[in-house]
Amino acid sequence: MAQLSQARATDERPGDLRAVPVKAGVTIYQGSLVALEAGVAIAAITALNLTGLGRAQETVTGGIADGDVRMDVKRGVFLFANDAGDPITLADIGASAFAVDDQTIAATDGVNTRSAVGTIFDVDAAGVWVQF
């Protein structure tokens, strides 16, 4: 395509909310940590090769085939539980946050068993604030 020679109306989408395809048959609950597994959304689990997306805006159950259902996932900074067995401390702020499950974050990859899903934004008595 050639360079513009006049003004153009460029479509826009907000960068903090996206609709993603859901894995067949899985239920993802509103408020859970959502990750991509092979291109479809799942509730985060202890597994490798997941990509953290953010927080589920709604509860959905996937259809018969991957992608039959889509869901809204929000990017931002959200509070999740701090894993008691591999806790995050103030010294971890700015480091990767590793998913234990759809509501729990750990400080390490659990000897190569967990995926980094976001960045540790803060930690306090309520839990871990993760940025997506």
C-alpha positions as a printed NumPy array, in Angstrom:
array([[  0.   ,   0.   ,   0.   ],
       [  1.159,   3.519,  -0.727],
       [  1.552,   6.288,   1.844],
       [ -1.529,   8.359,   2.648],
       [ -2.256,  11.368,   0.504],
       [ -5.192,  12.583,   2.614],
       [ -6.677,  12.23 ,   6.095],
       [ -7.897,   8.79 ,   7.118],
       [-10.388,   7.615,   9.75 ],
       [ -8.435,   4.914,  11.61 ],
       [-10.503,   2.46 ,  13.649],
       [ -9.669,   2.173,  17.339],
       [-10.17 ,  -0.402,  20.084],
       [ -9.551,   0.208,  23.776],
       [ -6.375,  -1.612,  24.792],
       [ -7.614,  -2.699,  28.201],
       [-10.411,  -5.026,  27.105],
       [-10.342,  -7.834,  24.566],
       [-12.672, -10.604,  23.476],
       [-10.822, -13.924,  23.32 ],
       [-11.831, -17.415,  22.173],
       [-12.455, -19.902,  24.989],
       [-11.214, -23.505,  25.103],
       [-13.983, -26.041,  24.455],
       [-15.831, -27.259,  27.526],
       [-13.908, -25.268,  30.159],
       [-15.55 , -22.882,  32.616],
       [-13.785, -19.644,  33.473],
       [-15.238, -17.71 ,  36.404],
       [-15.616, -13.955,  36.595],
       [-12.631, -12.459,  38.425],
       [-10.26 , -15.312,  37.631],
       [ -6.797, -15.016,  36.126],
       [ -7.126, -15.885,  32.446],
       [ -4.331, -17.333,  30.318],
       [ -3.947, -18.4  ,  26.703],
       [ -3.102, -22.027,  26.007],
       [ -2.435, -22.764,  22.33 ],
       [ -4.456, -19.704,  21.293],
       [ -7.56 , -20.221,  23.436],
       [ -8.466, -18.89 ,  26.877],
       [ -8.408, -21.052,  30.002],
       [ -8.494, -20.329,  33.712],
       [ -4.821, -20.173,  34.733],
       [ -3.269, -23.399,  36.039],
       [  0.171, -24.697,  36.961],
       [  1.517, -25.397,  33.477],
       [  4.185, -24.272,  31.07 ],
       [  3.725, -22.244,  27.881],
       [  0.753, -20.184,  29.067],
       [  0.403, -16.479,  28.291],
       [ -1.264, -14.334,  30.941],
       [ -4.078, -12.158,  29.605],
       [ -5.711, -10.511,  32.629],
       [ -8.936, -10.8  ,  34.636],
       [-12.147, -12.474,  33.438],
       [-14.962,  -9.952,  33.147],
       [-17.669, -12.627,  33.14 ],
       [-18.245, -16.321,  33.804],
       [-18.311, -18.411,  30.627],
       [-18.211, -22.046,  29.568],
       [-16.57 , -22.952,  26.282],
       [-18.614, -24.538,  23.528],
       [-18.191, -27.829,  21.692],
       [-15.133, -26.659,  19.756],
       [-12.343, -24.27 ,  20.74 ],
       [-13.416, -20.707,  19.994],
       [-17.179, -21.365,  19.754],
       [-17.52 , -18.971,  22.699],
       [-15.616, -15.729,  23.29 ],
       [-15.18 , -13.864,  26.561],
       [-14.079, -10.415,  27.696],
       [-10.737, -10.226,  29.498],
       [ -9.493,  -6.986,  31.034],
       [ -5.874,  -5.829,  31.232],
       [ -4.731,  -3.744,  34.198],
       [ -3.493,  -4.292,  37.751],
       [ -5.461,  -6.859,  39.771],
       [ -5.225,  -8.463,  43.21 ],
       [ -4.64 , -12.216,  43.514],
       [ -3.72 , -14.512,  46.401],
       [ -0.083, -14.882,  47.415],
       [  1.024, -18.543,  47.359],
       [  1.926, -19.598,  50.912],
       [  4.441, -22.19 ,  49.69 ],
       [  6.303, -19.822,  47.34 ],
       [  5.375, -16.351,  48.587],
       [  6.036, -13.056,  46.878],
       [  7.711, -10.326,  48.954],
       [  8.34 ,  -6.617,  48.439],
       [ 11.746,  -7.561,  46.976],
       [  9.893,  -9.224,  44.047],
       [  8.163,  -6.061,  42.8  ],
       [  8.878,  -5.694,  39.086],
       [  9.643,  -9.404,  38.626],
       [  7.517, -11.966,  36.811],
       [  4.412, -13.35 ,  38.519],
       [  3.898, -17.107,  38.1  ],
       [  0.438, -18.72 ,  37.982],
       [ -0.373, -21.457,  40.481],
       [ -4.085, -21.462,  39.611],
       [ -6.76 , -18.987,  38.54 ],
       [ -6.509, -16.991,  41.767],
       [ -3.001, -17.618,  43.151],
       [  0.403, -16.192,  42.233],
       [  3.864, -17.514,  43.186],
       [  7.341, -15.982,  43.211],
       [  9.058, -18.633,  41.073],
       [  8.413, -21.019,  38.216],
       [  8.205, -23.943,  40.666],
       [ 11.239, -25.714,  39.168],
       [ 10.069, -25.2  ,  35.597],
       [  6.397, -26.084,  36.16 ],
       [  4.668, -22.652,  36.105],
       [  4.222, -19.96 ,  33.484],
       [  4.998, -16.285,  33.987],
       [  1.662, -14.543,  33.49 ],
       [  2.28 , -10.915,  34.425],
       [  4.48 ,  -8.519,  36.382],
       [  4.408,  -8.095,  40.155],
       [  3.154,  -4.55 ,  40.74 ],
       [  2.886,  -4.633,  44.542],
       [  2.388,  -6.976,  47.483],
       [  0.543,  -6.274,  50.709],
       [ -1.464,  -8.043,  53.408],
       [ -4.346,  -8.563,  50.953],
       [ -2.209, -10.4  ,  48.382],
       [ -0.263,  -9.753,  45.185],
       [ -1.071,  -6.986,  42.714],
       [ -0.272,  -8.226,  39.205],
       [ -0.014,  -6.063,  36.111],
       [ -1.119,  -7.508,  32.768]])
